[in-house]
Amino acid sequence: MKHVFLVAPAAAGIDLAKAAGSVLEIVKKEAASVASFAASEKVPAALRSVEADAAMEELVGIVQESSAEALVVTGVSFAESARAEWVNIQIAAALDADVILVADSDEAGALVAADFTLQKARVAFVCADGDSMNAEAVKKILASETEHRISQAEFRRNLLKLASRNLKRIVLPEGAEPRTLKAAVEVYERKIAIPVLIAKKSDVEAEAARQNLTIPAGFEIIEPSAELAEKYVPLLVELRKAKGMTEEKARLTLQDPVFLGTMMLKKNEVDGLVSGAVHSTADTVRPALQVIKCAPGVKSISSVFFVCLPSQTYVFGDCAINLNPTSEELAGIAIQSYDTAKAFNIPARVAMLSYGTGKSGKGDDVELVVNATQAIRAARPDIPVDGPLQYDAATTENVAKLKAPESAIAGKATVCIFPDLSAGNICYKAVQRSAPGVIAVGPMLQGLAKPVNDLSRGALVEDIVYTIALTSIQAQA
């Protein structure tokens, strides 16, 4: 694991370059290989949201590409100390950095350190001229064993990097929908995937004009028509004849662009499908279950969201598909979600959530979680899992010490499994919409033979971009 130090000012007027140089000299004596760079050269002065996100991803890239054992990052310093503090907190979160906070007094350092700590940053503050104190702080950090957290910026960078290594054709049945079209243009231009839009070309061109978008040369738009649908009628009849499908019913069914896109996926003409900006979850998932079906050995599908806080990424399941799962189904959701977290390089520890921790809760709902936890341990002893756990006990270490001191998962969970759809859907939306700087990527469907993913009808353009990237990565696998 790389040790990343962010040297940041606690107030305006501190010579940050001198402080960073001092820390760098100390680290060189303690670490086998050291590198350094100045974050101020990468963070745009305007700090508009899109620019800031891109800058944080670039900083993550510098760390990932460095072969050094330790990196010393010089933070940013502005005349407005509060603004500098905010930016440095974002940098610390993005890099999962240990912060060396340089203050002109212990009192000032402690006050600013508290703000960093609230954002889950690991902080040591030192006086501006205290080289010996700097040495103690640096040595303590180098000696500590801390697990690397996947920040939001790192997750985003990894997602787009993985998707772009092997471009996949992703069909978008809602091709003229405003957010979907804007996302498709971005996906195409950033070489994340090859979008295939199902829509009337005139509708796409009209919407592009409304948004002042330029349709890239080579952009693929497939116009739905009776002639196109006829191509898929024989296969649909064959797949669904046991359910009474006839040629006439198949032609009516294929008027639905989601069903049309699903048939394209079935025939391997595209590699994945993303829908849901205007269609319901049922409208997106039903064709997939009827035509694509579950992967071999999978009894039922489920879904996860990647809930990306600035400093850490969590996997939440199931928040979109299974209404009231049985204990067996809940165990299956947890196993699928654990495997998904591992596939995306997220340290995976599973918390089975409930309204009580350990034996503090009673009733059928708690028993459901107890039985599911036991089923996971029996089926997959390799999965680190505990439950029932309340959400705060699962994710917050100081709460875990009080409520579940014997648990190896409490306070460290990264995969959160909700007991039913109501709890999961409400929680992810509350976090996504109410907590600052949070994005929720998904839902990503698990267990289908080919990748199909649903969007929330409230999805933002960036949500659609990341869901297309997820689908592309699933298609690569």
C-alpha positions as CSV (number, residue, x, y, z in Angstrom):
1,M,0.0,0.0,0.0
2,K,1.2,3.5,-0.9
3,H,1.4,6.0,1.9
4,V,0.0,9.4,0.7
5,F,0.7,12.5,2.7
6,L,-1.2,15.7,2.1
7,V,0.5,18.7,3.5
8,A,-2.1,21.4,4.1
9,P,-2.3,24.8,5.8
10,A,-4.5,25.4,8.8
11,A,-4.6,29.1,8.1
12,A,-3.6,31.6,5.4
13,G,-0.1,32.9,5.3
14,I,1.7,29.6,6.1
15,D,4.7,28.8,3.8
16,L,3.3,25.6,2.5
17,A,6.2,24.8,0.1
18,K,8.6,25.0,3.0
19,A,6.4,22.7,5.2
20,A,6.0,20.2,2.4
21,G,9.8,20.2,1.8
22,S,10.4,19.5,5.4
23,V,7.9,16.5,5.4
24,L,9.5,15.2,2.2
25,E,12.9,15.1,3.7
26,I,11.6,13.2,6.7
27,V,9.8,10.7,4.5
28,K,12.9,10.1,2.5
29,K,14.7,8.9,5.6
30,E,11.8,6.5,6.5
31,A,10.5,5.1,3.1
32,A,12.4,3.2,0.4
33,S,11.1,5.3,-2.4
34,V,9.5,8.7,-2.4
35,A,7.8,11.0,-4.9
36,S,6.1,14.4,-4.6
37,F,3.8,16.7,-6.6
38,A,1.8,19.9,-6.0
39,A,-2.0,19.5,-6.1
40,S,-2.3,23.2,-6.8
41,E,-1.0,22.6,-10.3
42,K,-3.9,20.3,-11.1
43,V,-6.9,21.8,-9.2
44,P,-8.6,24.5,-11.3
45,A,-8.9,27.9,-9.8
46,A,-12.6,28.2,-10.6
47,L,-13.4,24.8,-8.9
48,R,-16.6,24.4,-10.8
49,S,-18.0,21.0,-10.1
50,V,-17.2,19.3,-13.4
51,E,-13.7,20.7,-13.4
52,A,-13.1,19.8,-9.7
53,D,-14.3,16.2,-10.3
54,A,-12.0,15.8,-13.3
55,A,-9.1,17.3,-11.3
56,M,-9.6,14.9,-8.4
57,E,-9.6,11.9,-10.8
58,E,-6.4,13.2,-12.3
59,L,-4.8,13.4,-8.9
60,V,-5.8,9.8,-8.3
61,G,-4.2,8.9,-11.6
62,I,-0.9,10.4,-10.5
63,V,-0.9,8.4,-7.3
64,Q,-1.9,5.1,-9.1
65,E,0.8,5.5,-11.8
66,S,3.6,6.3,-9.3
67,S,5.8,3.4,-8.3
68,A,6.9,5.2,-5.1
69,E,6.3,3.7,-1.7
70,A,5.3,7.1,-0.3
71,L,4.0,10.3,-1.9
72,V,4.0,13.8,-0.5
73,V,1.3,16.0,-2.0
74,T,1.5,19.7,-1.4
75,G,-2.0,21.0,-0.9
76,V,-3.5,24.3,-2.0
77,S,-3.4,27.6,-0.2
78,F,-5.7,30.6,-0.8
79,A,-6.0,33.9,0.9
80,E,-9.4,32.7,2.1
81,S,-8.4,30.0,4.6
82,A,-11.9,28.5,4.8
83,R,-11.9,27.9,1.0
84,A,-8.5,26.3,1.1
85,E,-9.6,24.0,3.9
86,W,-12.6,22.9,1.9
87,V,-10.5,22.1,-1.2
88,N,-7.9,20.3,0.8
89,I,-10.6,18.2,2.5
90,Q,-11.7,17.1,-1.0
91,I,-8.1,16.3,-2.0
92,A,-7.6,14.2,1.1
93,A,-10.8,12.3,0.5
94,A,-10.0,11.6,-3.2
95,L,-6.5,10.3,-2.4
96,D,-7.3,8.6,0.9
97,A,-4.4,10.7,2.2
98,D,-3.0,11.1,5.7
99,V,-3.1,14.8,6.3
100,I,-0.2,16.7,7.8
101,L,-1.9,19.9,8.9
102,V,0.5,22.8,9.4
103,A,-0.6,25.4,11.9
104,D,0.8,28.4,13.6
105,S,-0.6,27.3,17.0
106,D,-1.9,24.2,18.6
107,E,-5.3,25.8,19.1
108,A,-5.7,26.7,15.5
109,G,-4.5,23.3,14.3
110,A,-6.9,21.5,16.6
111,L,-9.9,23.4,15.3
112,V,-9.1,22.8,11.6
113,A,-8.1,19.1,12.3
114,A,-11.6,18.6,13.7
115,D,-13.1,19.6,10.4
116,F,-10.9,17.1,8.5
117,T,-11.8,14.4,11.0
118,L,-15.5,14.9,10.5
119,Q,-14.9,14.0,6.8
120,K,-13.1,10.8,7.9
121,A,-9.7,12.1,7.0
122,R,-6.7,10.9,9.2
123,V,-5.0,14.0,10.5
124,A,-1.9,15.0,12.4
125,F,-1.3,18.7,13.0
126,V,2.1,20.2,13.6
127,C,3.4,23.7,14.2
128,A,4.9,25.5,11.2
129,D,8.4,25.5,12.6
130,G,8.3,22.2,14.5
131,D,10.5,19.9,12.4
132,S,10.9,17.4,15.3
133,M,7.1,17.3,15.7
134,N,6.8,16.8,12.0
135,A,9.1,13.8,12.2
136,E,7.1,12.2,15.0
137,A,3.9,12.7,13.1
138,V,5.3,11.2,9.9
139,K,6.9,8.2,11.6
140,K,3.6,7.4,13.4
141,I,1.7,7.5,10.1
142,L,4.3,5.3,8.3
143,A,4.2,2.8,11.1
144,S,0.4,2.5,11.1
145,E,-1.5,-0.2,9.3
146,T,-4.6,1.3,7.6
147,E,-6.6,-0.2,4.8
148,H,-6.8,1.8,1.6
149,R,-10.3,3.2,1.0
150,I,-11.7,3.5,-2.5
151,S,-12.7,7.1,-2.7
152,Q,-15.4,8.4,-5.0
153,A,-12.8,9.9,-7.3
154,E,-10.8,6.7,-7.4
155,F,-14.0,4.6,-8.1
156,R,-15.0,7.0,-10.9
157,R,-11.5,6.8,-12.5
158,N,-11.3,3.1,-12.2
159,L,-14.8,2.6,-13.7
160,L,-14.1,4.7,-16.7
161,K,-10.6,3.3,-17.2
162,L,-11.9,-0.3,-17.1
163,A,-14.8,0.5,-19.5
164,S,-12.5,2.2,-22.0
165,R,-10.0,-0.6,-22.3
166,N,-12.4,-2.7,-24.5
167,L,-15.2,-0.6,-26.0
168,K,-18.6,-2.4,-25.9
169,R,-21.8,-1.6,-27.8
170,I,-24.5,-0.6,-25.3
171,V,-28.0,-0.1,-26.6
172,L,-30.1,2.7,-25.2
173,P,-33.8,2.2,-26.0
174,E,-34.6,5.7,-24.8
175,G,-32.4,7.3,-27.4
176,A,-34.1,10.7,-27.8
177,E,-34.7,11.2,-24.0
178,P,-32.8,14.4,-23.1
179,R,-30.5,13.1,-20.3
180,T,-29.9,9.8,-22.2
181,L,-28.8,11.6,-25.4
182,K,-26.5,14.0,-23.5
183,A,-24.9,11.0,-21.6
184,A,-24.6,9.0,-24.9
185,V,-22.6,11.9,-26.5
186,E,-20.3,12.1,-23.5
187,V,-19.8,8.3,-23.5
188,Y,-18.9,8.4,-27.2
189,E,-16.6,11.3,-27.0
190,R,-14.8,10.1,-23.8
191,K,-14.4,6.6,-25.4
192,I,-16.2,4.8,-22.5
193,A,-18.5,2.7,-24.8
194,I,-20.2,2.7,-28.1
195,P,-23.8,3.9,-27.6
196,V,-26.5,2.5,-29.9
197,L,-29.6,4.7,-29.7
198,I,-33.1,3.4,-30.6
199,A,-35.1,6.4,-31.7
200,K,-36.3,8.3,-34.7
201,K,-33.3,10.1,-36.1
202,S,-35.4,13.3,-36.5
203,D,-36.2,13.2,-32.8
204,V,-32.6,12.8,-31.8
205,E,-31.5,15.7,-34.1
206,A,-34.3,17.9,-32.7
207,E,-33.3,17.1,-29.1
208,A,-29.6,17.7,-29.9
209,A,-30.5,21.1,-31.3
210,R,-32.5,22.0,-28.2
211,Q,-29.5,21.1,-26.0
212,N,-26.9,22.6,-28.4
213,L,-25.3,19.2,-28.7
214,T,-23.2,18.1,-31.7
215,I,-24.0,14.6,-32.8
216,P,-20.6,13.0,-33.4
217,A,-19.8,11.5,-36.8
218,G,-20.3,7.8,-36.7
219,F,-22.9,8.0,-33.9
220,E,-25.3,5.0,-34.3
221,I,-29.0,5.6,-34.3
222,I,-31.4,2.8,-35.1
223,E,-34.9,3.8,-36.1
224,P,-37.6,1.4,-34.8
225,S,-39.8,0.1,-37.6
226,A,-42.1,-2.8,-38.5
227,E,-39.4,-4.1,-40.9
228,L,-36.7,-4.1,-38.2
229,A,-39.0,-5.8,-35.6
230,E,-39.9,-8.5,-38.1
231,K,-36.3,-9.7,-38.0
232,Y,-36.7,-10.7,-34.4
233,V,-40.3,-12.2,-34.5
234,P,-39.2,-15.9,-35.1
235,L,-36.7,-15.9,-32.2
236,L,-39.2,-14.3,-29.8
237,V,-41.9,-16.8,-30.7
238,E,-39.4,-19.6,-30.2
239,L,-38.3,-18.3,-26.8
240,R,-41.9,-17.5,-25.5
241,K,-44.0,-20.1,-27.3
242,A,-44.6,-22.0,-24.0
243,K,-46.2,-18.8,-22.7
244,G,-48.5,-18.5,-25.6
245,M,-46.4,-16.2,-27.8
246,T,-47.6,-16.0,-31.4
247,E,-46.2,-14.0,-34.4
248,E,-49.0,-11.4,-34.0
249,K,-48.3,-11.0,-30.3
250,A,-44.5,-10.8,-31.0
251,R,-45.0,-8.0,-33.5
252,L,-47.0,-6.0,-30.9
253,T,-44.4,-6.8,-28.2
254,L,-41.6,-5.6,-30.4
255,Q,-43.2,-2.1,-30.7
256,D,-41.7,-1.5,-27.2
257,P,-38.1,-0.2,-27.8
258,V,-36.9,-1.8,-24.5
259,F,-38.1,-5.2,-25.8
260,L,-36.5,-4.5,-29.2
261,G,-33.2,-3.6,-27.6
262,T,-33.4,-6.7,-25.5
263,M,-33.8,-8.9,-28.6
264,M,-30.8,-7.2,-30.1
265,L,-28.8,-8.1,-27.0
266,K,-30.1,-11.7,-27.2
267,K,-28.8,-12.0,-30.8
268,N,-25.4,-10.6,-29.8
269,E,-25.8,-7.5,-32.0
270,V,-25.0,-5.4,-28.9
271,D,-23.2,-6.2,-25.7
272,G,-25.5,-4.6,-23.0
273,L,-28.6,-2.5,-22.5
274,V,-29.3,0.5,-20.3
275,S,-32.9,1.8,-19.8
276,G,-35.1,3.4,-17.2
277,A,-34.8,7.2,-17.6
278,V,-38.5,7.2,-18.5
279,H,-39.4,3.5,-18.2
280,S,-40.2,1.8,-14.9
281,T,-37.9,-0.8,-13.4
282,A,-40.5,-3.5,-14.3
283,D,-40.5,-2.3,-18.0
284,T,-36.7,-2.7,-18.1
285,V,-36.3,-5.9,-16.2
286,R,-39.3,-7.9,-17.4
287,P,-38.0,-8.3,-21.0
288,A,-34.6,-9.3,-19.7
289,L,-36.1,-12.0,-17.4
290,Q,-38.2,-13.3,-20.3
291,V,-35.6,-13.2,-23.0
292,I,-32.1,-13.0,-21.5
293,K,-32.9,-15.0,-18.3
294,C,-30.6,-15.8,-15.4
295,A,-27.0,-16.9,-15.7
296,P,-26.4,-20.6,-15.3
297,G,-26.7,-21.6,-11.6
298,V,-28.4,-18.4,-10.6
299,K,-31.9,-18.7,-9.1
300,S,-32.8,-15.0,-9.1
301,I,-31.5,-11.6,-9.9
302,S,-30.7,-8.8,-7.6
303,S,-29.3,-5.3,-7.7
304,V,-26.7,-3.1,-6.1
305,F,-25.9,0.6,-6.0
306,F,-22.3,1.8,-5.6
307,V,-22.8,4.6,-3.1
308,C,-19.8,6.9,-3.4
309,L,-19.1,9.2,-0.5
310,P,-16.2,11.6,-1.1
311,S,-13.9,9.4,1.0
312,Q,-15.2,5.9,0.6
313,T,-17.4,3.7,-1.7
314,Y,-20.0,1.3,-0.4
315,V,-22.1,-1.4,-2.1
316,F,-25.8,-1.3,-1.2
317,G,-28.1,-4.2,-2.0
318,D,-30.9,-4.8,-2.8
319,C,-32.3,-1.4,-3.5
320,A,-34.3,-2.0,-6.7
321,I,-35.5,-5.5,-7.4
322,N,-36.5,-7.9,-4.5
323,L,-39.5,-6.6,-2.5
324,N,-39.5,-8.9,0.5
325,P,-36.8,-11.6,0.1
326,T,-36.8,-14.8,2.1
327,S,-33.8,-15.6,4.2
328,E,-32.5,-17.8,1.3
329,E,-33.0,-15.0,-1.2
330,L,-31.4,-12.5,1.2
331,A,-28.4,-14.7,1.5
332,G,-28.2,-14.9,-2.3
333,I,-28.3,-11.1,-2.6
334,A,-25.5,-10.8,-0.1
335,I,-23.3,-13.4,-2.0
336,Q,-23.9,-11.7,-5.3
337,S,-23.1,-8.3,-3.8
338,Y,-19.9,-9.5,-2.2
339,D,-18.7,-10.9,-5.5
340,T,-19.6,-7.7,-7.2
341,A,-17.6,-5.6,-4.7
342,K,-14.6,-7.9,-5.2
343,A,-14.9,-7.6,-9.0
344,F,-14.6,-3.8,-8.7
345,N,-11.7,-4.0,-6.3
346,I,-13.6,-2.8,-3.3
347,P,-12.4,-4.4,0.0
348,A,-15.5,-6.5,0.8
349,R,-17.0,-7.1,4.2
350,V,-20.7,-7.8,4.4
351,A,-23.1,-6.3,7.0
352,M,-26.6,-7.8,7.2
353,L,-28.6,-4.8,8.3
354,S,-31.6,-4.7,10.7
355,Y,-33.1,-2.4,13.3
356,G,-31.1,-4.1,16.0
357,T,-27.5,-5.2,16.6
358,G,-26.7,-8.7,17.8
359,K,-29.5,-9.7,20.1
360,S,-30.8,-6.2,20.8
361,G,-33.7,-6.7,18.4
362,K,-36.5,-9.2,18.5
363,G,-39.1,-10.4,16.0
364,D,-39.6,-12.1,12.6
365,D,-37.7,-9.4,10.8
366,V,-34.6,-9.9,12.9
367,E,-34.9,-13.7,12.6
368,L,-34.9,-13.3,8.8
369,V,-31.5,-11.6,9.0
370,V,-30.1,-14.1,11.5
371,N,-31.1,-17.0,9.2
372,A,-29.7,-15.3,6.1
373,T,-26.4,-14.7,7.9
374,Q,-26.1,-18.3,8.9
375,A,-27.0,-19.4,5.3
376,I,-24.2,-17.2,3.9
377,R,-21.6,-18.7,6.3
378,A,-22.7,-22.2,5.4
379,A,-22.6,-21.6,1.6
380,R,-19.6,-19.3,1.4
381,P,-17.3,-19.6,4.4
382,D,-14.9,-17.3,2.6
383,I,-17.2,-14.3,2.9
384,P,-16.6,-12.0,6.0
385,V,-20.1,-11.4,7.2
386,D,-22.0,-10.4,10.3
387,G,-25.5,-9.6,11.3
388,P,-27.9,-8.4,12.4
389,L,-26.2,-5.0,12.5
390,Q,-27.7,-1.5,12.6
391,Y,-26.3,0.8,9.9
392,D,-24.3,2.9,12.3
393,A,-22.8,-0.1,14.0
394,A,-21.9,-1.6,10.6
395,T,-20.1,1.5,9.2
396,T,-18.9,3.7,12.1
397,E,-16.0,2.4,14.3
398,N,-16.7,4.2,17.5
399,V,-20.4,3.1,17.4
400,A,-19.2,-0.5,16.7
401,K,-17.0,-0.5,19.8
402,L,-20.1,0.2,21.9
403,K,-22.7,-2.0,20.2
404,A,-20.7,-4.9,18.7
405,P,-17.2,-5.0,20.3
406,E,-16.6,-8.6,19.4
407,S,-17.5,-8.3,15.7
408,A,-14.8,-8.3,13.0
409,I,-17.2,-6.6,10.6
410,A,-18.8,-3.9,12.7
411,G,-17.4,-0.5,11.9
412,K,-15.7,-1.8,8.8
413,A,-18.5,-3.0,6.6
414,T,-18.3,-2.0,2.9
415,V,-21.2,-4.1,1.6
416,C,-24.5,-3.3,3.2
417,I,-27.4,-5.7,2.7
418,F,-30.9,-4.4,3.5
419,P,-33.6,-6.7,4.7
420,D,-36.2,-5.5,2.2
421,L,-36.6,-3.2,-0.8
422,S,-38.3,-0.5,1.2
423,A,-35.4,-0.1,3.6
424,G,-32.8,-0.3,0.8
425,N,-34.4,2.1,-1.7
426,I,-35.2,4.7,0.9
427,C,-31.7,4.6,2.4
428,Y,-29.8,4.9,-0.9
429,K,-32.0,7.8,-2.1
430,A,-31.7,9.6,1.3
431,V,-27.9,9.4,1.2
432,Q,-27.7,10.3,-2.5
433,R,-30.0,13.3,-2.3
434,S,-29.3,14.7,1.2
435,A,-25.6,14.1,1.9
436,P,-23.2,16.6,0.2
437,G,-20.9,15.3,-2.5
438,V,-22.5,11.8,-2.8
439,I,-23.2,10.0,-6.0
440,A,-25.0,6.6,-6.4
441,V,-24.0,4.6,-9.4
442,G,-26.6,2.0,-10.5
443,P,-28.7,0.1,-10.0
444,M,-26.5,-2.6,-11.4
445,L,-28.4,-5.9,-12.0
446,Q,-26.7,-9.1,-10.8
447,G,-27.4,-12.6,-12.0
448,L,-28.5,-12.1,-15.6
449,A,-26.9,-14.0,-18.5
450,K,-26.1,-10.7,-20.3
451,P,-25.8,-7.2,-18.8
452,V,-29.0,-5.2,-18.5
453,N,-29.2,-2.3,-16.2
454,D,-32.0,-0.1,-15.0
455,L,-31.9,3.6,-14.3
456,S,-33.8,5.6,-11.7
457,R,-36.3,7.9,-13.4
458,G,-34.7,10.7,-11.4
459,A,-31.2,9.8,-12.8
460,L,-28.8,12.6,-13.6
461,V,-26.7,12.7,-16.8
462,E,-23.6,11.5,-14.8
463,D,-25.6,8.6,-13.3
464,I,-26.4,7.4,-16.9
465,V,-22.8,7.8,-17.9
466,Y,-21.6,5.7,-15.0
467,T,-24.3,3.1,-15.5
468,I,-23.3,2.7,-19.2
469,A,-19.7,2.3,-18.0
470,L,-20.8,-0.4,-15.5
471,T,-22.7,-2.2,-18.2
472,S,-19.7,-2.1,-20.5
473,I,-17.5,-3.6,-17.8
474,Q,-20.0,-6.4,-17.1
475,A,-20.0,-7.1,-20.9
476,Q,-16.2,-7.4,-20.9
477,A,-16.5,-10.1,-18.2
